[in-house]
Amino acid sequence: MAEVECFFDCSSPWTYFAFHSLREMQKEIGVDISWRPHLVGGVFNAVNPTVHNSREKPVVPKQNYGKKDQNDWARFLGLRVMYRPTVFPVNSVKVMRACCFLEGTDKIVPFAAAAFDAYWGDDKDISQVSVLTEICKTAGVDPAEVLAGIEQQPIKDRLRNNTQELIDRGGFGSPTIFVGGDDMYFGNDRMPLIRDAVLRRRAK
């Protein structure tokens, strides 16, 4: 088992921040990370429907602060991230199936990074096949192979199973990170705690 598991969905800006931060942590302390694609909309529908409610009836002061908070994090991490892309929320099923197709290979990280960049940095609709094709080319993977792969039933099932696994393990959104299999953390701002948890487990 990897030291850290990260359940992620490329449609979430906070997950983009965590994805970047975990990769930096990996460089610093050599943490072993298992990247687990899931569908955050499925998690919301099953166990956290208040997210949908808050989008329909936003609390304006909280919404305004959320924009500032997101921009602050983007600046701090050196990322290009818009507060709201033109298409938001986006249907990330195809992209996350592609991540499942690449799960366990050395291409999942460059692919996910390209997907995050395309959506949050370049305002591209990652639900579109043309954009998915661009992402594949950026990541150095064969678009035809990926597009065929995401239509395979085992890949569809893997995304569904990953999503259900996160729910079963107590998750309620993205990013959700587990250290040592059972120690759960939610959100990008938990990085200091995650790092500490990894180092404490190593010291045992």
Secondary structure, 3 states (H helix, E strand, C coil): CCCEEEEECCCCHHHHHHHHHHHHHHHHHCCCEEEEECCHHHHHHHHCCHHHHHHHCCCHHHHHHHHHHHHHHHHHHCCCCCCCCCCCCCCCHHHHHHHHHHCCCCCHHHHHHHHHHHHHHCCCCCCCHHHHHHHHHHHCCCHHHHHHHCCCHHHHHHHHHHHHHHHHCCCCCCCEEEECCCEEEECHHHHHHHHHHHHHHHHC
